[in-house]
């Protein structure tokens, strides 16, 4: 029984949740065996031609920026997979956000089996500046990791606020995280950042949830829009392609007109774990679909995530950036519109610029 069930919401079901544009049916063991058999015959995944790019993190900048208060510069640091550290100017304190923290060696319930990390995280949890907000998109092991959650909850200066989809709060409580905020799609939580308010909204995604065979679709999944006064960030989580992203653009249109600074200043969109398409299409976008999400959102720039760390599917570990470059070119986009970052790279971005409100003198 779904304790959050609301009969007036189509994505709620008595036993769990579903997508907005077509029900997801979890793949059978037979499908999994077919996938693995075909991959073995084809020699997939092939060895990468190049290692994913890695750079030394700019520890000094990250620490200084975290303590800059109102002078914080918008910055994104790619830690690996779907884990991104976002520093957003907001009020007198600024807002330091971490997406889907995953610092462990395996994306698995077991320490001895399951997908193993092929690239270490750029920063350990202990090396992060103080994190204010953790966003969890769903409960799959490569996005919700027990050891990482516990490390963040024990950070110096007090735990961050965890904002999560419906159903993940009780799991966090069992692992020592109290006070998590659970959201349904389109729900918004307001954060006081010292003289200003940041809005955190859970947005729909086409995916699914489950940490075992008995809890599939039992908890919700989604992405997040973080609207700080001087930076709007979108984090897609994991998703297949759907009309959800044009809906997201429409939902925030009143807050993202030209006078308000335009669309999302940056969007974090998955670009990896997409082959074979017959198996992955409903749950993971490929790079052409990721580019379409960028266009649907009307984002100013997008960063590709969910690649280069775990060999989860049939494409080579280094294939997503090449596939993304081709998809970007096919849409006439520049590299500055949608690219990937090296693991450890920090990208400093401009603040939003808004037009002054009309007055009697300039109306």
N, C-alpha and C positions, 0 to 999 in steps of 0.2 A: 504493500500500500504506500502511495506517495503522500507523505504528511503535508506537502505543500500544495496539494491538488486544488486547482481552481477551475471549475467546469466552464467558466466564461473565457478561459484562455486556451486557444486551440493547441498550443504547444505543450500544455499540461495533459497528462494522461493519468488515470487512476494508479498505474503502476510505475510512473516515471515521467519522462519528457520526450519530446520529438522535435524535429526540425520544422521550420515554417513552410518550406517549399518541397514537400515530399518526405515521407517517412523513411528513416534509415533502418535497414535490416542488417543486423550484425552478420558478418561473414561466418559461414559454417566451417567446421574442421575440414570438411571436404574441399571447400574453396582454398583454404590455407595450404592443404597438401598439394592441390593442383598448382598453385602459385609457386611453391617451393620446388616442385618437380620440374616445371617449365623453366624456372630460373637455373636450376642445376644443369639441365640439358643445354641451355644457351650460354653457360659459363658466366652467369650474372650473380652479383654485380661485378663488373670489370674493375680492375685495379685503377685507381686514379692516375692521371697523367702527371699531376702536380699536387703537392700538399696544399691544403687550404692556407691562405696567407695569414701570417701571425706577426704581430708587432708587440713591442714592449709597452705595457700600459703606462700612461702618464700619471703616475701616482701623485706627483706634486700638484698637478692641475686639479685632479679630482678632489683632493683634500681641500685645496684652497677654494675651489668653486663651491664645495659643500658648505663652507663657512662664510661665504660672501654675502649671505642674507639677500637684501633687495638687489644687490649688484650681481647675483648669480647669472651666469651666461647659460642659455639653453645648450645642452650637450647630451649626446647619446654615446654610450660606450658598449661595444659588442663583447659580451663575456663568452658567448658560445651558445649554439643551438637556438633556443628561444629566450635566452636570458640576456636582457639588455638593462643597463643602468641609465636612467633618464634623469637629468638634472634640469628642473623647470623653474624659471623665475616666477615667484608668486608671493605677494605680500612682502613682509619684512624678513621672512625666514627662508623662502624658497621651498621647493618640494623635490625630494629625492625619491625616485620611484624605481622599483625593480620588478621586471616581468618574469613570470614562470621560473623561479630560481631553481637551477639544477647544477649542483657542484659535485655530485657523486660520480663514481667510476662506472657504475652500471645503471641503466634505466630499467629496473627490474625489482621485484620483491626479494630477489636472492642476491647475495654477494658473490656467488660462484657461477651464475648463469644469467643469460639475458644480454641484450645489446650493451656492448662495452664501449666506453668513450675512447675515441681515436685521437682526439685533440683535448688537452687539458683545458680547464677554464682559464680565461685570461687573468682573473682575480679569484682568490678564495673568498669565502664569506667573511673571514676575519680581516681581509684586506680592503673591504668596501668602506667607503665613508658611511656615516650613520644613515640608515635607510628609514624614511618616513612611511612609505606606502609600498606594500607588496600586492601585486595583481596576479591572481591565479586564474588561468583561462578554463581549465578543466582538470580532471583527476587522473589522466594517463600518467604512467610512471616517468616519462621523459619531461613532464611539465609540473608534476606535484611529487616532490621528492622528500621523504621523511627526514633524512639527515640535514638537508638544506634548510627545511622549515625550522627544525630545532635550533640550528646554528643562528639563524636570523632572530628567532625569538629570544635568544640569549645574548644578543649584541649589546655592547657597552652603551649606556645611556638609555636603555629601555627598549622593549620590542617595537617593531613597526606595526602599523595597522594593516591587517590582511583584509582585502576586499575580494570576495569570491562569489561564484554562482551558487544558486540554491542547492543545499545538500552537502556542501563541502565544510561548512562550519562545524558540524558535529565531529567530522574526521579530525579537523584541526584541534578541537578541544581535547580529543583523546590523546593527542600528541603534544599537549602542553600549551597550546595557543588559545587563549581565552579572548573573547571580545571581537572576534572576526565579524565583519559586516557581510551578510549574504544578500545578494541582489537577484531579482528576476530580470529578464530582458526589458530594457528601457527604464529600469529603476535607476535613480540617481542618489548618490551619497555626497554630501557637502563637506568640504574640509576647510577649516579655518587655518590660513597660512600667515596670520599676523596682518590684520588690516585688509585682507582680501580673502576671497573664497574660490577654491578650485572645485569643479564638479567632476565626479567620477561616475560614469554611466556604463552599465553592462549592456552590450549590444549583441544582437543575434549572430550566430555563425552556423554553418552547416557542418555538423560534426556528430560526436556521440561521446559517451562516457563509460567508464568501467575499469575497475582494477582487478577483476576476476571474471569468471563465467557467470556468477550469480547476481552481479550488480550492474549489468549493462543497462544504460539509459536511466539509471536510478537517480543520478545527480545531473544538474544542468551544466551546460558549457557555454562559451561565448567569447567575445572580444571586449575591449574597453575603449571608451573615449574619455580622455582626461583633458578637461578644458580649464587650464590655468589662465589668469588674466593676460599673460604675455606669451603663451605658447599653447597650441592645441595638438595633443598627441593622440594617435590612434594605434591600438595594438590589436591585431586580428585574432591572436591565439592560433588555433588549428582550424582549418576550414576547407571544405570543398567550395566550388563556385556556385553562387546562387544570386537571385535578385536582392538578397539581404543588403548588399552594399549600396545599391541605389536607394534603398529604403533608409539606410543610415545617413546618406547625404541629405535626403529630404528631411529627416528627423531633426538635423542640426542646422538646416538652412537659415533659420531665423537668427542664429547666433554666429553664422559664418558668411554673411554678406560682405560685399566689398568694403563697406564702411566699418565692419567689425574685424577686418583683417583677413578675410577670405577663408578658404577651407583649412583642413588640417595642415599644420606646419610640417608634420612628419607622420608617416604611416609605417608601421612595422608589419610586414606582410610575409607569410611563409612562402618559400620558393623551392623547398626540397621535400624528399620522401613522397614521390609521386608516381613511380613506376612499379608494376604494370598498371596502366590506366584502367583496365577492366576491374581491377581490385581496388584501386585507390581513388578513383574519380569522385566518388560521393563524399570522401572525407578529407582529401588533400588536394589542393590546387597544384597544377604544374606552372612553370613560369609564364606561358602565354595567358593563363587564367589569372595569375597574380598581377600581371600588367593590366588586365581588364579591371581587376578590383581597384588598382590605383586610379584608373580613369573613372570608374563608377563613383569613387569617393570624392573625386576632385581634389586630391591631395596635392600640395605644393611639391613634395618630394616623398619618395618611399625608399625604405631599406629592406632588403631581403634577409629574412631570418629562417630558422628551422633547416639548417643545412651545415655540412662541414664538420659535424661532431660525432654523430652516430650513423652507422651504416644500417639504416632501417629498411630500405627498399632496394629496388633493382638498379637504379641509376648509380653511376660512379659518384664517389663522395665529392669530386670536384666538378661534376657536370652542371649543377644548377646555375652557377654564374655564366657559363657559356650559353646555356639555353636561355637564360634571362636576357643576355646581350642580344641574341637573335630576335627574341620576342619584342624587346624594346625597339629595336631598329624597324621591325615590321610595322610598328605603330607610329614611327616617326618621332620617337622620344630620344632625348639626350641622356647620356650617362648620369648627369646631374639630376635627372628626373627620377630615376629608379636604379639603384645600384646595390652592391653588397659591400660590407665592411670587413676588413681584416679582423681576426680575433684579437682583441686587445685594443683596437683602434677607438679613439674618441673623435667624434665629429662635432665641431662647434657650429651652432646654427644661429641665424638671426632671430631676434624677438619679433613678435607680431607688431605690425604697425596699423593703427586704427585711425580713422578720420574723426576729427572733432565733431561733437554733436552740434546740430544747427542751433543758432541763437537768433534772437530778433535782429541782431546786427548783420549776421551772415546768411540767414535763411533766404 
